[in-house]
Amino acid sequence: MSISGRKRLSSAYAVSALAVLSCALWGSAIPAIRIGYALLGISSADVADQLVFAGPRFVLGGIIVYVLQGARTGSWHATPAELRAAAQIGFFQVFAQQLLGYVGLAHATGVSGSIASGAGVFMMLLASCFVFRLEKMTLNKALGCLCGFAGLLVATGGIGQSSRFGWGETLMLASSVAGAAATALMRKKAQSEDPLKLCGLQFMLGGACLLAAGLILGGRLEIATFAELAVLVWLAVVSAVGFSSWSLLLRDNDISRIAPYQFLIPVFGVALSLATIGSEGTPVGPATALALVLIAAGIILANRRSSSTS
């Protein structure tokens, strides 16, 4: 379908409000997943259960988005083009990215996972430049990446036996490469298709694949308490609202305009993790604050246009 009036969400207020909302929701997902693991008794070795826990979140989030958008527009039919686009985006954004992210977070803490997620923005940038060839590396981007990875090293104690950078943080960084592909695809497809419908479809398709993979591996999910249900519903809302808002921003704005707001994800993630589940043994102090400052500065610098391109 043709999208008309695409610039309606390009005002400074709209961009700021929706970008901050999305980043706050994504930051809250990290401690929420850790809480879900604790409530459901899912250990770091239970990969099948982790996938079965992840799948329903996105299926439910997709249903919420698709139903609300269908009710708003009166269009419930998904065209073959929309299904193809949703399958492509869903593979990268839900199946690949979330598979790596959920498994990675089972091996990390809320604080270290939030910091790794923030540093993952630089993995996304490197992949965009050298893997997907979507943009060119510039001095600002290179300096931003160095600054961001320096923040990660500060937070995890550097490289070597004393480093707290482990398997979980590595997987969370890798998930960002899949996120880079998903962002690029959504930016492209949202120009000709309804971005909210695409969000709903890709969540349902990707979530169903996660759930199927978990079940095939022998995973199970038993929701027995209100707290367990509340965590699952909250994560579905995070997906529905956060990704839908971000998709609308991608439709109406250049990636370079909204990407700097991602510096808020680790800030919200660390703050909400400390407020809800504590440090979980991860040392938190001046080094953590410095790491967040370096990552935030790196993201802003990497997305700053040089005078020759502005």
Order of alpha helices (4+ residues) and beta strands (2+ residues): alpha-alpha-alpha-alpha-alpha-alpha-alpha-alpha-alpha-alpha-alpha-alpha-alpha
